[in-house]
């Protein structure tokens, strides 16, 4: 079922720091800390002889909810001694976790530049997303991330900054700073360096070395760090090294957590970009919960060619239902987390008078409304989704049966319905209202061509599956951008929902003939920041029993 609830995306420009200006805390340098420094990959040199100084920046960011109240922390360390030179922390208001991570990176780089604009910097973060994107190994697609990454890249000249991923346990100082900033924001205050205990809580330089932080001669060169990060990515891949988007969140589907919840002995040490602060405990418990397993075939559907498929068998309502709602799939074996996905809960509309007769009913026919059975199905779906409490928005096809289904569910959830033209059913042309057998009898050649090629159109100028696929793909991209990090109910039809699933799986067009989709069934697909997708549920109908 759909993952845990989050919060609406912040409206404030993520680059706008006017309301909460960055606060820097300067710490006295360690005696002799700058006498001899080791440049990246070049050995130690005498600073008095004009040597290039070397800093380590540790940064972190988090949001309590995703988006939610957020903050960052960053510390600049002397590379030779591991001593803290500058701390930075700021409460950001309501933004996403990944924005907070990037803001922490920016603060750390700027603090290092203020110390020495000619220095070399080695950045250590527990965000795989930021490290891999800034290292150039992952593409930056999200519109909120691109300007932040570009700004971070401009702080120092190219080649002067290297990046390394570290486990959370090695990023305690920055983590504590971020938590302090969020705590201060919750009190309506600004973070105060005078009140900060982050370095003490993190164990200071001695504790950092004890945790294996590579500073001075212990730290890897930039090239070695990059290789280590690349190995970490490869190690996270499944068989054959193929990335699996299904594991890109520490616990599936819940909003990504940030620094705000990493404190405490039970916090995972290396769960990159995990669920939201407010949801971590629930998400951790949900890891052990059962999710629906495909068990048996579903029922009929107009506009669909029947075939053998699995319908999910679930544990029922109550506690198991809520647990399943918090996690859609157990963590897989894929690469690092890409932040909270856009999660689409795909609901096929309830029955119409044409549904039990298995007649073609697309967007070019009579546009039937729900039958009494269909309205009851919609009510049952609404009750099930309300019990789980995970849907944040409702989007529907413009056709009457989907708008009616969506309206019943949205009223129960207290949400509005947004109509999206791209979710409409395929236009079946002259086949509208006919059964498969009637089409076979009247238009045998056209039907054979349609079954053989996704480019073939139904008789009378209907829409081909290739055209439907292009339309649904464009709609998917639009919705992923609009609802990043949120869980959205999409109320649609057989062909568009099958197409969402086909595209997510990378399956060929003929796979549409091999899926059965019941009326008022639920399927779930999550879409990640790198363009990957994970099918989490298919043709779930337990709520109708």
N, C-alpha and C positions, 0 to 999 in steps of 0.2 A: 504494500500500500504506500501512499505518499509519505515522504519523510517529514521530519519535525518542522514545526512552524518557525518562521523567521520574522523579520520586520521589513517594512517598506524601505526602498532605496532612498538614501538621503538626497535632498534636493540641492544642498549647498555644494558649490564648486569645491571638489576635493583639493584644489590647489589654494583655496582661499584660507589664509591663516590669520586674517585680520582680527577675528574675534578672540583667538587664543594664540597670541604670539609666542613663538618658541622661547623657551627659557633654557639658558645654558648655565651649568654649574662648573666653574673652573676649580680644579683640585691642584694642590701644590705638587710639583713634579718630584719624583723620587730623587734623592741626592745622587748625582752622577748619572742619572738615567739617560742623559743625552750626550755623555762624553764620547761613547763609541756606539754607533748604530750599524745594523746590518741591512744594507739595501737588498731588495728582492732579487734573489739569485746572484748576488754579487759579493757576498762576504761582508765583514765588518770594516767600517771606515771611520776616520776621525772627523767628527762633526765640525771641529774648528777649522778643518781644511776645506770646508765648503761641501762636505758630503751631503748626499740626499738623505733626508730623514725618512723614517719609515714608521707608519702607524698601523694599528689594527683597529678597525671599526666593528663593533658588535651592535646589532640593531634588532629591534623587534617591534611588532605592532599587533594590536588585537581589537576586537569589537565584541561587546556583550550582546549578542544577537548579530545577524549578518544580513543587512546593515543593522547597526545598533550603536549605543554609546561607545566611543572608541578612543584609543590613545596610542602613543608610541613611546619608546625609550631607546636611547642610543648612548654608547660610551666609546670614547676614543682612548686607546691604550698605547703605551709606549711598546714598540715591538720588541725591544731588547729585554726590558724588565717585566713587562706585563702590568705595569702600574697604570692606574686610571689617570688620565689627564683632563678630560672634559666629559661631563654628562649632559644629555639633553633629554627633555621629556615634555610632552604636550598633550592636553586633552583636545580632541578634534571635533567633538560633537557627534552627530550620527553619520557615520560613513561605513563602508564595507571593510571587512578585515584586510583584504588585499591592498586597499588604499592606505590603510593604517601601516601596513608593512612597508610600502613604498615611502610613505612619509617618514618613517623611522630611518630608512636608508638615507633619504635626502638630508635629514637632520644630522646624521653621523658624518656624512661626507662634507657637509658645509662646516661642521665644527672642526673637522680635520683640516680643511682648507684655511680656516681662520688661524689655526695654529701655525701652519706652514703651507702656502699655496704651491710650493715646489715639491712637497713630500710624495712618497709612494704610499699607497693604501691597500691593505688587504682586508676585505669585508668578509665577516663571518655572520651568517644568519641561519635560522632554522626554517626559513620559508624556501622550499624547493622552487616554488613558482618564481620568486624574485631572483634567486640565485641563477636559475637556468635561463630565465629571460635576459637578465643583465649580462650573462656570459655568452649570449648569442646562440644558445643551443635550442631554445624554444622560441617560437614566434609569439609576438604580443598582438593579440587580436581584440581584447576588450577595450572599448573606447575610454574607460576611466584609467586604464593602465598606461596607455601609450604616451600621454603627455608627462606623466610622472617618470616613466622610464627615460624619456628623452631628456628631461631636466636633470635626472641623476647622472646621465652620461656626459652632461656638459660641465659638471662641477670640477672635474679634473680632466686634463688632456687625455686623449686616447692612449691606452697602454699603461697608464699610471695606476689603474685600479684593477685588482683581481678579486675573485669571488670564491667563497667556499661554503658549502652547506655543512652545518653542524647539528647534532641532536639538541633537543630542547635543554637537556641537562647541562649542556655546555654554554647555554645562553641565558643563564639565570640573572645576570646583572641587568641586561637590557630588558628582560622579562619583568623584573621587579620595578624598573623605572616606568614601564608601560602601565603596569598595574597601579602604581602610585598616581600616575597622571589620570587614569580612569576613576580611581577612588576620589581624587580631588575634584574632578568634574562632577561626580555624583553629589558632592557636597556643595556644588556651586562655587568652587574655588579654583585657583590656578595651582599647578604643581609648584612646590617650593623646594629649592635645593637645600635650604636650611633644615627642612623636616625629613629629608630623604635618608632612608637607611638601606637603600638598594645595594650599595657596595658591601656593606656589613652583612646583609642578609645573604648575599651571593658568595660570601667567603673571601672577598678581596682578591688580591693578586695571588696569594698563597693557595686559596681555594681554587682559583682558576687553573693554576698549574697542576694542582692535585687532580682536577677533573680531566687533565690531559690537553688543556689548551695549548696550541702550538704558538709560543711566543719566542722571539729571539732565535737562537739556534735550534729550538725545538720545532719551530713552525716550518711548514713546507714552503717551498718556492711557489711562485704563482703558477707555473706550469704543472707542478705536482699537485697543487690544490685543485686545478681544473680537472686533472686526470682522476683525482679521487672523487670529485663530484660526478664525473661521467660514469665512473665505476658504480657509484651509488645508484645512478639512474638505471644502469644496465642490470644491477642486482635486483632492482625492483620489478623487472619485467618478468613475464610469464615464460612458459616453455617457448624456446626459440627466440626469446628476447622481444616478443611482441608486446607493446604496451597494452594494458587492459584498463580502459576508462572506468570500469566498474569499481576500481579500488582507489580512485583518485581522491576520495574523501576518507578520512580516518574511520568514520562510521558513515555508512551510506546515507546520503540524502539530507542529513541535518545541516543547518547552517554552520559555516566554518568558524571554529573558535579561534580566538587569538590569545594574546598574552594574558588576557583577563582571567583565564581559567587554568593556566599552567602551574599555578602555585599549589603546593600540597604534595604529600608523599604518594598520592594515588594517581597523579597526573602522568600520562605516558611520556616517556623520555624521547621518543623519536617518531611520534605520530604527526607527521607534517600536515599543517593546515586542517586541523580536526574540526569537529562541530562547534557550534556557538557556545559562548560562555555559559549562558543560561541553560543550555541543553546538554552539557557534557555528561553529567551524572546519568541522565536519562539515556543518552546515546550509548554510554558504556554498558549500562544494563541491557540495552537493546541489542548489543552485539551478540549476547547469548540467547536472544529470543528467536523463535522460529518465524520464517516467512513462508508465504504460500509456495508450494511445490506443484509443478504442473502434474495433473493426475488423470484427467479424463477429458473427453471431447466436449466441445460446446454445442450450442443449439443453432438454429437457422438464422439467416440474415438475408434481407433483400439486397440485390446488387452484388452478391458474393457467390463465387463458384465454390461449392463445398469441397472439403478435403479433411484429412485427419489432422487434428490439432489438439493441444492439451489445454484443459481448463484448470485453473488453479484450485487446489484443495487446501482450505485454511483451517486454523484452529478454532474459529468461531469468534463470538463477540467477547465483550468484557476485557479482562486484563490482557489476554493474548492478542486481542484485536488492537488495543492501544499500543502494545509492545511492537507489533508488526508495523503499525503506522509510523513508529519512530525510526525504523530502519527497514529499507526495502530489500537489501541484500547484504550478506555478510561480506567483510572486506575481502577483496580478491588478491591477486598477485601482481598487479600492474605497477606502473611508475608512480612517482610522487603525486601528492594531491595537487589539483588545479583550482582549489577553492570550491565554494559551494556551486553546484550546477544549477542551470535552469531546468526544473523538473516538471515535465508535462504529464498530468494525469489525464489520459485519453478516455473519454466517456462516449460510448455510442448511445445515441438517443434511444428512448423507449419505443415499444412497438407502435406501429400504425396499423390501420386495417389491412395494408398490403403485406406487412411483415410475415404473418403466418402462412400466407399464400405464396411466399417466396417469389414475388414479382419484382422486376427491375423498378427501382424508385430512385431516380437521380435528381439532378437540379433542373431538368428540362421537362418534367412531367407535371402532375396535378398538385404537387406540394402538399401532401396530406398532413393532417395534424395527428396527435397521439390518440390512440384508442383508450378506452377505460383501463385496459391492462397496461398500456404504456404509461399512463399517468400514475398508476400504482407503482410501477417499476421505478419511475422517477422519484417518487416519495421514499421508496426504500433506499435508493442510492443516496438521497439527501440525508436520511437519518444516519446511514453508515458513515458518510463523510463528515457529518456534524460531530459524531461520536469521536472520530479520530482527530478532528480539529487541525488539519494540516493545510487546507486550501486557502490561498491568499488572494486569488483573483479567479474570475470565471470569464472565459471567452467562448463564443459560440458561432457556429455557421449561421448564415442568414436565413436558412430554410425554416419553415414553421415548426417541424418536429424537433429540431435541435434547440430553437429558441424557447419552445415550451418546456422541454426537459431542463434546459439551463435555468429558466426562470424559477422552476420549482426548487431546484437545488440551491440557487443563489438566495432565494427568499429564506430558506432554512439556515443558511450560513450568514445571512446579513450582509451580502455582497451585491454589487451591481453586475450586470451582464454587459460585456463588450462584444460587439458583433464583428467578426472577421470574415470577409468575403472569401479568402483563400481556403477556408475550412469547408466550403460547400462540397456536396457530392459530385461525382462525375456526371456529365450530361450523357444519358444513354440514347439520345436521339429517338428514332422510331421504335426503339425497344421499350420505352417507358411504359410501365403498367403491364407488360407481358411477362409470362413465365419463361424460364429457360427453354422448356419444351416448345412453347409457342414460337419463340424466336428461331429455334432449330427448324421448325416446320416452315416458317415463312421466309426466312433469310439465311438459308444454310451456308451459302458461300461467304456471306459477310461474317457470319458467326465463326466459321473456320478460320478466316483471316484474322479475326479479332483474337481468337484463342492462340494463334500462332505468332503474333507479333504485337508488341506494345505500341507500335506506331499506327496500327490499324484502328480506324474509327468505327463506332457503331453505325448502322444504317441511318441515313437521313441527316448526316452531319453532326453526329455526337462527338464527344471528347475522347481522344485516345488515352490510354494509360500513360504513355510517354508525356503527353501534355499535362495530365493530372499530376504526374510525378514532379515535373518542373514547377508547377504552381505550388504544390505542397512544400517542396524544398525551399522556395522563396519565402513562403509563409513561415516555415520553421525558422529560417535565419532571422526574419523580422521579429518573431516572438522570442527567440533566444536573446536577442539584443535588448528587447524591451523588458524582459522578465528575468534577467540574469540573477542567479542566487535565490530565486523565489519558486514556490510551488503553485502551479497554475492548472486549473481544470479546463481542458479543451473539449467542448461538446461538439462532436462531429459525426461522421458517417463511416460506413464500412470501408470504402476505398481510401479516403484520406487517412484514416487511422492505420490501416494496413500499410499504407505508403510511409507514414512516420516510422513504423516498425521496420519495414524493409530497408529504408535509408539508414536507420541506426545500425542495423546488422550488416549493411553492405551486401544485401542479398539481391539476386537478379530479379527483373520484373516478373518472371514466371512464378516467383514465390507468392505472389498475390493469390494464385489459384490454390495454394496449399495452406491457407490460413482460414479458419472459421472464426467469425466474430459474432457473438450473441448480442441481442438487443439489451441495452442497459448494462453492458459489460464494461469493466475497467481494465486498462492497460497503462503501463508507466514507462516513460523513457526519460533519462536524464542526459542533458547536453552540457559538456564541459567547455572551459575557456579555450582549450586548444583545438576545438572542433570535434573531439571524440564524443561518443555517445554510449550509453549503457541501457539495454532493455532490462527492466527490473520486474515487470509483471505483464502477464498476457491473458486476456479474456477471463478476468476474474468475475465470478457471478455469485459468490457465496452470500452476498448481501440480499439476493433475491429469494433465498430459501428460508 
